[in-house]
Amino acid sequence: MKLEDVKKLIEEKEVKTIDLKYSDLIGNWYHITFPARRLEYVLENGIPFDGSSIPGMKSVESGDMILLPDITTAILDPFTYHPTVRMLCYICDADTRSGVKKDPRSLAKRANEFIKQSGIADESYWIPEFEFYLFNEAEISNKKSSAGYKFTSSENKEDLPGSYKDKDGTAVANRKGYHIDTPFDKYADIREEMVQLIENIGCPVRYHHHEVGLSGQQEIETELIEFDIITDKMMYIKDIIHNCALENDMTATFMPKPLYDEAGSGMHFHIQLRNKGKNIFYKKGNYADLSEEALFFIGGILKHGRSLTAFTNPSTNSFKRLLPGFEAPVKLFFGLANRSAAIRIPKYAISEAMKRIEFRTSDGTCNYYLAMSALLMAGLDGIKNKIMPTKENGYGPFDDNVFKWSEKEQARLLTIPSSLEEALEALKEDHEYLLAGDVFNIELIESWIKEKMKEVVAVRNRPHPYEMNLYYSL
């Protein structure tokens, strides 16, 4: 929106409130609210705040920062009681008014500019796949002398809520939930409500459906959208999913593995580069009709794949989803229509307009701005250094299920880290490609590792409930 459009919206909807949103390093949202009558003043002067109070952002000695609203991100908030316009912000230094190095939105803006300056492409287009669970109940407890959780779903006979008796027999068991039809897909209307809200904020949706997990796993997928637009829309989409679930007495989670022995939730990223409107990933007659640039881009992501997981899979829970033998990929190779590959080439995307690659390792605990920027930087590094993915270096293409290979054959494939701590170690060793064009910087990477190691230690230091089964009576 432009300022005139926002003023018109404020007048038509009798808006009295503006709500500003911004993201910390991890991807948590924060907000601050002011009267709509102050809009033009705030657009010019910003709002000061204490950056040292935001985890990983800045030290106490130099905490003064300002939030500068981005008027182009303005939408009418669909959830507030009082009519409210919300906007996303850049986190800026109080003196220079430029985006700070550790502001995720500012970093994504630098990544987008770096593409244009590279001379390789002037746009990147993305499709994110939002996979998440909808639960009827989520009870979580972590104390010194007790710990546990309980999730329930009225879709699964084995996980029914305590007050739900399934008298109509629509809860099912012993099957997969992929594309399951109504009435067994009980939350189709809630998904549709989410999708309509998503489209109302100007983000076109490709489709939505029930996913494999029988206990309420969902998927919503957008169309191909420009990088600088979709990164912001994704923050709104995640918020819509959470709030819409709550309004329907449900709860949503993007945790990669909330349930044992059930399908995990990823966030696959489809990526395409264009230059002057032309898809530079397409070359008719090559393997999967991929251009040399596309192959180099794939090579860069696979070469840096282990360190990339520090941003694309940045939770201790991420690696409970990434297990060998399942569709969640743990081997760094690519292939046509191969769902065991870290990078899959969609077989149905045969036209020049639709040709793209799909990175399948990532999940919804990532900070979208950082993870997607890191993927771009790795791919561009591959093009710059002509990193050709070949069978000789173990990158493929392989079109068969590698988990049916012998152990000796599998051993020649590069494997992603098996834990968050291992991923952070890989990032320590391999991050030069992120520093090109000052997109990322050492201070941000060090802060990221420091904040994420706090999570590693917090989980590592706590007894696990299943350890009680294994060791209590020994």
N, C-alpha and C positions, 0 to 999 in steps of 0.2 A: 504493500500500500504506500501511497504518497501521503504527505501531511494533509492535503486537502481531503483525501479519501477518509483519513482517520477522523478529521474534524466532522465530516459529514456523518460518519458512523456514530460518533459521540452524540451528535445532535439527534439523529433518528432514533437511537436506542436509549436516549436519556442516560448516557454513561456518566457516572460521577467519579469513577475510580480507574486508575492505571496501575497495572501490576507488572513489575519488571522481573524477569527470570534470568538467572545465570548459572553456569555449571562450574563445579570445582574440578580438580584433576581427575578424581575417580569417576565422575559422571553424575554425582548427586546434584539435584536442582536446589537453588535457593531463590528467595524472592523478597522484594521490598515494594511497598505500595504507597501511592501518593494521589492527591486529588487531581482529577482530570483538568481542572482549570490551570494547573501548573505545567501542562504538557510542553509548551514551547520553551519555557524557561529550562526545564530538565533536558530537553533535546539539545539545547545549546550549552548548558553548564554541567550536565550530568548530576549524579548523586554520590556524595562521598561515603565511603564505608571503610571498615577496619579489615584489611586483607589478611592480617595475621590471625584472625579468628576463623579463616577458611583453611581446612587441612591441606598442607602442602603448598599453599599459595605464596606466603611471604613471611619474613621474620618480624618479630615484634618491633625491632628498631626502625623498620621502614615499612610500616603497615598501611599508611594512608594510600588509598586508591579511590578511583571513581568508576561508576557504572555509566556508560554512554549507551542509551537506547538505540536500537536499529529499527527505524520507523517501517522499513520494508517487511518486518516480521510481525507486524501488528495483526491480531485477530480478536474477535469477540470471544471472550472466555465462555465455553459452553457449560461450565459447572458451578460458577459462583452464584450466590443468592442475589447479590446486587449486580446490576449490569456493569461489566468490567471489560476493559480492553487490556490484553496482555501483549508484551513485547519481549524479545530477547535482547541481551546486552553484550557489549564488549567490556571486559575488565581492563581498565586503562591506568597508567601511572598518573598520579594527581598532577604532576608538573608538566609532563610532555603530552598528555592526552592521547598517547598512542597505546595500542593493545599490548599488554604485558606479555613477556615471553611464555609465561605459564598459563595464560588464558586459553582454554581449549578452542573457543570460537576464533580467536585471533590466529592461533596456530593453523586451523583449517583454512583460514583466509590466505595465509602465507603459502600453504600447500597448493591452493588453487592458482595463486599467482605464479608459483614456481613452474606449474605445468605450462602456462602461457609463455614464460620466459625461456623454457627449455627448447622451443622451436620444434618439438616433437608433436605436440597437440595443443589445442587451445581450449578443449573442454573434456571433462570426463563425465560419463553417465553411469548411474547406479540403480540397481534394484536390491533393496534389503528385504529379506524374508524374516518376518517377526514370528518366532515360535514361542509359545508360552503356555502355561497351565492355568486353568480356571478351577479353583477349589471352592467348595461350599464353606469349608472351615479350615483355618490355619492356626493351630495352637502351638506356640513355641516357648520353651522355657530353658534358661541356662543360669543355674545358680551353683554355688560352691558344692552343695551336697546333692544336687539333682539336675538332670538335663534331659531334654527330649523334645519331640515334636509330633504332631499328628495332623495329617491332611486328609480331608474326606471329599468324596465326589459322589453325587447321586447318579452318575453314569455307570459306575463300576460296582457290581454286587459285593466285591471284596473290600470296598473302602467307603461304604455308605455312612452318611452322617447319623449320629445317634438317634435323632428324632425322625429320621426318614425310613419308612417301612417298605418302600417299593411295591405298593399294593397293585400297581398297574403292570408290573413286570417289565418295565422299560429299561431298567438297569441290566447290563449284560456283563459277561465274563468270557474268558478263554477265547478271545479273538483280538485282532488289531483294530484300532479305531480309525485307520486311515480312510478318509472320505465316507465314514459311516453316515447313514442317512437318518433323517428325522423319522420317528420320534426319539431314536436312540441318541442322535446328536442333539442333546437337550439345550445347548447354548447357542444354537444357530442364530436365534433372534438377537441375542446379546452381541454376537460377532457382527451381525448386520447393523446394529445400532452403532457399534464402534466404527464400522466402515463408513457409514453415512456421515458421522462426525469428522472422520479423517478427510473425506472428500469435500466437506464443507470448509475446511481450512486450505483448500486448493491443492490437495495431494491426491492424484488419481490412483485408485486401487486396481490391481490386475485381477485378483480373485481372493477368496478366503474359503477355508474348509477346516474340518476336524482333522487333526494330525494322528499319528500312530498311537500315541499314549491314550489308553482307554479312560483314564481318570481325568478327562477334561483337557487334553492337549489341543491347542488351536494353532492355526497359521493364518496370517494376513500378509499379502505380498503386494508391493506397489508396482507401478509401471516404471520404465526407464526415466530417470529424472536427473537433472544436472547436479553435480556434486555440491555446489554452494547452496542449493535450495534444499536438497534431500537431507543434508546433515541437520539443518534446523527443523525440518518437518519431522524427522525421526524423534527428536526430543518431544515434540508435541504429540506424536503418535503414541509414544510410551506413556505419556501422561494421560491421554485419552483412554488407553486400555486399562490402566490402573483405576482411574476415577469411574469409568463406565462400569467396571466390575463391581466396585463398591456400591454404586447406586442401585445395582441389581442384587445386593446382598451376597455378592461373591467376592473372591479375592484372587488377584492375578500375580503370577511370579514368572520372571525371566531367568530364574536359576537354571543352569545347564542340566543339573541332575537332582531334582527335588525328591524323586522317588527311586528306591532301590528296585532293580530289575524291571524298570519301565523305560520307555523311550526317553532320551534326553532332548533338550531344546537347544538348537543352535541358532545362529543368525548368519545365514549364507549371504554373501555379497556378490552380486553380478556386476561386472565392470566392463566398460567399453570406453575407448578413447576416440575422440573425433578431432579432425583438423579442418577448419573451414567447412564444417558441415559433413565431411566425409569420414566414414568409419575406417580408421586406420588399422583395425584388427582383422579386416576381411581381405582375403586373397583367394579367389576361386581357383580350385585345382590343387592347392596345398593340403596337407593333413588337416582334416576338419575345416577346410577353407580358411585357415588362419594365416595371416600375414607374418612376415619375418618380425615385424615390430611386436605383434601379439606374442610370438614365441619368446622373444627376448624379455618382454614384460613378465611372462610366466616364469622364465628362468630367474629373473631377479627376485620374485616372490618366493620361489622354492629355495634359492640359495640363502636367503635371509629368513627363511620360514621359522627357524627355531627361535630367533630373537623376536620376530613378529608376534609370536604367541604371548609375549609379555604384555602386549597391547590388545591383541584380538581375543585372548582367553585369560583375562587378568584376575581370576579368582581361584581359590583353592578348590572350589567345587567344579571348576571348568574341567579338571583332569579326571573327574569321576565320570564324565560323559565320554571323554576321549579314550576309549578302550579298544584294543585290537579285536577284530572280528565282527564289528558292527558297522553300520553305515557311517557313523562319526569317524572321519578320517584321521589316522595317526601317522601315515606315511606321506612324505613330501614328494609326490609325483603328480602328473596330470594325465588325463585320458578323455576320450570322447564318450559321453554318457556314463562315465564310471563313477558311481556313488561311493566307492571306497577311496577315491583320489582326493588329495587336498584341493586340487583344482580340476573341476569338471567342465568339459565343453558341452553345453546343452545341445543335444542332437536335433531337437526340434527347431532351434534357432538357425535356420539355413539361409536366410536372406542377408544381404549386406546391412540393411537397417537394423537387424536384430542380432547379428553375430557378436558374441561376447564370451567372456570367461566367468566361471563361478567359483569363488573361494569359499570352501565349505567348512573350514576348521573353526571359524570364529563363533562366538556366542554373545548373548544379550547382556552379559555383565560388563561388556566393554564400554568405554567412553567413545561414542561414535566419532566425534571429532578427531580424537587421537588415533583410533584404530584404522579408520578409513584413510587418514593422512599418511599413516605409516605404510599401509598397503600401496598407496600411490608412490611414495618415495622408493620403496623396494622395487616396484615395477619399472619406474623411470631409471633407476640405477641399472636394472637389467638391460634396458634399451641402450643406455649410454655406454655400457661396457660390453654389449653384444654377448650376453650370457645365454647361450643356446641350450635349452633343456634337451638332453639326449638320453637314450637308453644306456649309453656308456657311462654317463655320470649318475645314472640311477634316477633321473627325473622323468623318464618316459619318452614318448607316450606309451602307456600300458592300458589296454582296453578290457582286460580280464580282471577278475577278483583276485587281488594279490594275496589275500589271506588264505587262498587255497594253494599257494605256492609252498614249496618246501621251506623249512627254516633257513637253510643255506641261501636260497634264492631271496627270501625276504630280508635277510641280513644285509644285502647290498643296497637296500633302500634307506635313505635318510629318514630318521624318525623324529617326530616332534618331541619336545620335553615331556616328561612323565609327571611333572609337578610344577606348581607356580614358582617355587624356589629355583628349580632348574631353568625355567624360562627367564627369570630375572638374571641368573648367571649368564645365560646366552646373550641377553641384552647388554650386559656389562662388556662382553667380549666383542659384540658385533653391533655397532650403532653408528658408524661413520656415515653410512648411506642416509641416515636420518638428518644429518647436520647440513647437507647440501642446501644452499640457498637460505641458510639460517631459519629453516622451517622448524625443526626441533633444535634444542640446545642442551648442552651438558647439564646445566642447572635443573632443567625440567626432567631429564632422564634420571638424574641422581635423586630428585625429589620423588619421582614415580617409584623408583626401586625402594626408597626408604619407606614410603607410605604402604606399599604392597607387602614389604617384609613384615610390617606390623601385623598384617592379616595372617601371614604364614606362621608367625610366632604365636599369635592368639589361638589359632586352631591346633598347632602342634603341642601347646602346653596344656590342653584340656583333655581329660579322659574321654574316650569315645563310648557311647552307649553299648556298642557291640562288644567292646573289650570286657564288659561285665559278663557277657555270655561265655567268652573265651577263658577268662582268667579268675573270676571271682572266687570260685570254689577250689582252685588249685592249692 
